[in-house]
Every structure is written in C-alpha cells, then in structure tokens.
Amino acid sequence: MSVEHRWSERKPIQMDVTLFYEPMGTILGRTRNISLEGMFVQTNGIKLPLNARLEVSFVSRSHGKEKEHHVPAYVVHDHGDGVGLMLRHSDYSDFYALRHMLTAA
C-alpha cells in the first residue's frame, strides 16, 4: 500500500497533460485537480500500476508565453477513471508554474 503525503490543498484545475510511462509510451490525460505535490489525472481507462515511475508533461502560460514542463512523478493511487500522482520536482520553474496556476485558480 502506498502512502500519500499532501502538504498543500488540491484545487479543481483541468488541463491537458501527457504522461510518458516507459512500458506503455505516451498516454494523453486531463487533470481533475492539482496541488504543488501532486495531481489526479483522468487516463480514459488506461491502468497504471501503483508506484509506476513516469513523466508528466504540461504547458504553462505566463505573460503571453507558453512553456512546456516535464516533471518526474509516480502513481500513488488508482481510481477507475484515472490515477493520483505524486510529483518529484527537479526544476524550480516547474514548481513555480504549478504555484502560479494554483494561486490564479
């Protein structure tokens, strides 16, 4: 069983994301909610194993510019229509992009 630690509130933000999971390749998804530490992604019935390590890609918009982010993550829970992911920030710009989205929501 996986343990999820949530330090910040999840907000209901929907955006398109791309998951890259080595054994399956690219999976298109849509977020249901996001926090600084994680997100729930609807995967259209595609199942991912608990603790699967993957990469989440999303686009942020700031000052009229778009930037693509690639954040390492792993699956902490699975609910029929999607997965809960815990993010492992490796770049401050990814963290700040999420923080900006959360404060604007």
C-alpha positions as CSV (number, residue, x, y, z in Angstrom):
1,M,0.0,0.0,0.0
2,S,1.2,3.4,-0.9
3,V,1.2,6.4,1.4
4,E,0.4,9.8,0.1
5,H,1.6,13.0,1.9
6,R,-0.3,16.1,0.9
7,W,1.1,19.4,2.3
8,S,-1.0,21.8,0.1
9,E,-4.6,21.9,-0.9
10,R,-5.6,20.4,-4.2
11,K,-7.6,22.7,-6.4
12,P,-10.0,21.7,-9.2
13,I,-8.0,22.6,-12.2
14,Q,-8.5,20.9,-15.6
15,M,-5.8,20.9,-18.2
16,D,-4.4,18.5,-20.7
17,V,-1.3,16.6,-19.8
18,T,0.8,13.9,-21.4
19,L,2.2,11.0,-19.3
20,F,5.2,9.1,-20.5
21,Y,5.5,5.6,-19.0
22,E,8.3,3.6,-20.5
23,P,6.5,0.2,-20.8
24,M,3.4,1.9,-22.5
25,G,4.7,5.0,-24.1
26,T,2.7,8.2,-24.3
27,I,-0.7,8.5,-22.5
28,L,-2.9,11.5,-23.0
29,G,-4.8,12.7,-19.9
30,R,-6.6,15.5,-18.3
31,T,-6.2,16.7,-14.7
32,R,-9.1,16.8,-12.4
33,N,-7.2,18.5,-9.5
34,I,-3.7,19.8,-8.8
35,S,-1.6,20.7,-5.8
36,L,2.1,21.6,-5.5
37,E,2.8,17.9,-4.7
38,G,0.6,16.0,-7.0
39,M,-2.4,15.8,-9.3
40,F,-5.2,13.4,-10.3
41,V,-5.1,12.6,-14.0
42,Q,-8.0,11.1,-15.9
43,T,-6.5,8.4,-18.2
44,N,-9.5,7.3,-20.1
45,G,-9.5,3.8,-18.7
46,I,-5.7,3.2,-19.1
47,K,-4.5,1.4,-16.0
48,L,-1.1,2.2,-14.5
49,P,0.5,0.2,-11.6
50,L,1.0,1.6,-8.2
51,N,4.4,3.2,-7.7
52,A,5.0,3.3,-11.5
53,R,7.5,6.0,-12.2
54,L,6.6,8.2,-15.1
55,E,6.9,11.8,-16.5
56,V,4.1,14.3,-16.6
57,S,4.3,17.0,-19.3
58,F,2.1,20.1,-19.3
59,V,2.1,23.6,-20.7
60,S,2.0,26.7,-18.6
61,R,1.1,30.2,-19.8
62,S,2.6,33.3,-18.3
63,H,2.9,36.8,-19.7
64,G,1.6,35.7,-23.1
65,K,4.2,32.9,-23.4
66,E,3.9,29.2,-23.2
67,K,6.4,26.9,-21.7
68,E,6.4,23.1,-21.6
69,H,7.3,21.4,-18.4
70,H,8.4,17.8,-17.8
71,V,8.0,16.6,-14.2
72,P,9.0,13.2,-12.8
73,A,6.2,11.5,-10.9
74,Y,4.9,8.2,-9.6
75,V,1.5,6.6,-9.1
76,V,0.2,6.7,-5.5
77,H,-3.4,5.6,-6.2
78,D,-5.7,4.3,-8.9
79,H,-9.4,5.1,-9.2
80,G,-11.2,3.6,-12.2
81,D,-11.1,6.7,-14.4
82,G,-7.6,7.8,-13.6
83,V,-4.6,7.9,-11.2
84,G,-3.3,10.1,-8.4
85,L,0.3,11.2,-9.0
86,M,2.9,12.4,-6.6
87,L,5.3,14.9,-8.3
88,R,9.0,14.9,-7.8
89,H,10.1,18.5,-8.7
90,S,13.5,18.6,-10.2
91,D,13.3,22.2,-11.6
92,Y,12.1,25.3,-9.8
93,S,10.4,26.6,-13.0
94,D,8.0,23.6,-12.8
95,F,7.2,24.2,-9.2
96,Y,6.6,28.0,-9.8
97,A,4.4,27.2,-12.8
98,L,2.2,25.0,-10.7
99,R,2.1,27.6,-7.9
100,H,1.1,30.3,-10.4
101,M,-1.8,28.1,-11.7
102,L,-2.9,27.3,-8.1
103,T,-2.9,30.9,-7.0
104,A,-4.7,32.0,-10.2
105,A,-7.5,29.3,-9.8
